[in-house]
Amino acid sequence: MTTPPMSHRLPDRQVILPVVILAFGLLLLALGYWGRWLSHPVAALNILGVDLAEYVKFVVEVRSGQIPIVREVFFAPVLAFCAGLILLGTIRQPKLPWWLRTIVLALAVPAALSMLPPAWTPALLLRTPEFRDQVIYIGLILLAVALSPLLLRFVPDWLRGLGFALLAGFGYQALPAYRSLLPALSSLYAKAVSPGPGYYFTAVGLAFLLIGGVYLAISSWRARNRHP
């Protein structure tokens, strides 16, 4: 087996550091999405990121159109998380062991299924327009997991890095949407409320995806265009 020219290989730091940054960003994003976006001493009154897409349907100001929010915006963080797992699980350099790739890719499946409504049947999901978008999202994630060998083979790491950067921007849209809800939530809770730790975990996780994605794109592009 011939060894690739050294000029086409990235230094160890340039290989490992963006992966560490991206993995940490995905961990923070998971902690954010399944964490508390609104904290309350009564556990039942906490609002988790995973529940926001359903919860927002019952906010009076949203139902009346006073606060113009499309509820699917709160799926953006988990979609960024799932897509990020797929991108990380198919990264070319460093060459991850097959079992680690399998674990990373497999985590995208239950994460995608978290978008299912609390009470559902196949007929309800397919016949109710309200749920069709999230069913499509889940289907696309599952399809991407199934096609991961092709993504590993044909998608270069510099393009994968750009994908992470785009995911950071995509997931960000949930943050201002949630802030626009705070006045209504303050009225509902009869006290001023502020974003909980899950909101900030999500924000920082997205920032790490942006940084890691740009780092990966630049370092991979430079290695690709370096001549012997």
N, C-alpha and C positions, 0 to 999 in steps of 0.2 A: 504494500500500500504506500503510495507516494504521499509525502507531507506537503500541504499547500504552501506556496511561497509565504514567507514571514510577512511580506508587505501587504498581504491580503487578510492577515489575522489581526484581531484587535488585542491590545495589551489586556492583561487579566483585569486590571481595574476598570477599564472601559467595557469589559464584558459583564462583570459582576455587579458593579455599582448601579447601573440603570435597572437591573432586575430586582435588586434589593429595594430601590426606591419605589418601583412599581408594585412589588409585593406588599410593601408597607402601606402604600396608598390604598390598595385593594382591601387590606385588613381594616384600615380606618373607615373605609367606605362601608364595609359590612357592619362594623360597630355602630356607624351612624344610622344606617338604614334600619337595623333591628334595635336601635337604641331609642331613648326618650327625646322627642322633639319638643315636648312640653312636659315639665315635671310638676307633680302635685303630691302632697303628703299622702293623699288617698290613692293607693295603687291603681284602682279602677279608673281614676281620672287622668292618669298619665296618657299621653298620646305618643305612640311609637311611629317611627317613619314608615314601617311596613303597613300600618293601618291608615295612613293619611288619605290614600286614594279613595277608600271607603268612607272614612270619617267626614271628609269635606262635603260629601253629598248631603249631609244633614245640617250643615251650617246655613242658617236662614239667609244671610247676606249673599251667599254663593248661589243658593237656589233662586233667589230673586234677581240675580244678575248684578246686584250692587257691587259685588267683588267678582270681577270677570276672570275666573279660574277654570281651566279645563282640568278635570280631576286626573287625567292620565299623566299630567306633568309630574306627579309624585311617583310615577314609575321610572322616571329618568335615572335616579341613582341606582336602582337595582338593575336596570338595563345596562348602565355603564359598568356595573360590577360584573354582570354575567359576560358581557362582551370582553371586558378586561381579562377575565379568567381565561377565555378562549384564546385571546391574543397572547397571553403569558404562557399558556400551555402549549402553544405552537411556535414559540420563539426558537430561532435557529441557533443563536449563539448567546449564551453558552449552551452546549448540547446537554439538555436535561435527560436523566434516566427515564425510561419508558414508564416506570411505575409512578414517578412524580408527575409526569405529564398527565397520566391517567387520573390521578387524584385531583389535580387542578381542573382538568376539563370536567370531571364528574361533579365537582362542586357547583358548576353552572346549572346543573339540572334541578336540584332542589331549590336553588335560589330563584330560578325562573318560575318554578311552580308556586312560589310564595305570592305570585301575582294573582292566583286564583281567588275568587271571592270566598268569604267565610262559609257560606252554604251554597253548594252548586251541584248541578247534575249536567251530564253532557248535553241534554236537550236545552237546558236553561242557557248554557254558555253559547250554543250555536244559534239559538233563536232570539236571544235578547241583544238588540243593538248595543246596549250599554257595555256589554262584556266582550264584544267582538274584537276590539282593538287589543285588549290584553291577551286574548287567545292567539291572535296573530303574533304578538310579541313573543309569547311562549313558544309558539311553533317555529319562529325564526331562530330563537336561541337553540332549541333542540336540533334543528336542521344544521346550524353552524357547528354544534358539537359533533354531529354525525359526519360532517365534511371536514373535520379538523385535520385528517391526514393530508388532504389537498391543500389546506391553508399552510401547513408546515412545509409542504413541498414547493408551493408556487408563490407564496407571499414573502417578499424580502423583509428583513428586519427594519430597514429604514421606513418602509411603508407601514409596518406594524407600529413603529414609534409615532408616526403621524396619526394613526388610528387612536392611540392612547390620548394624544392631545385633543383630538376631536371629541372623544368620550368625556374628557374633563369639561369641555364647553357644553356638551349635551346634558350632563348631569347637573350642571350649575343652575339650570333654569328652575329647578325645584326650590332653590334657596330664596330668591326674591318672591316666588309665588307663596311660600310659607310666611314670609314677613308681611305680605299683604293681608294675611289672615289674622295677624296678631290683634288688631283692634277688635275684630269680631269675637275672638277668643277671650280677650280681656272683658268684654261685655258679658259673655256667656259665663265666665268664671267669677264675675263680680270683683275682679281685682286685676291690676296690671300684670301681664304675663310677658315672659321673654323666652327666646329660644333656649331649649334644653341642650344637654351635652351631645345628643345624637345629631343635632343640626351642625354643631361645630366639628364633630368627627367627620361628617360628610364633607364639609367645606375644606378641611385640611386634607382629607383623602383625595379629593378632586385636584387640589393643588399639587399633591405628590404625583398624581397621574400625569398632569401637565408637564411637570419638571422632568419626570422619568421618561415620558414619551419624547420630549424634545431632545433630551440627552441621547436616547436610543437612536432616534432618527439621524441626528448629526454624526454620531460616532460610526454608525453603520454605513451612512452615505460616504463618509470619508474613507472608510476601509474599502468600500466597493470601488471607489474611483482612484485608489492609490495604485501606482504602477510599480512593478518590480524595479 
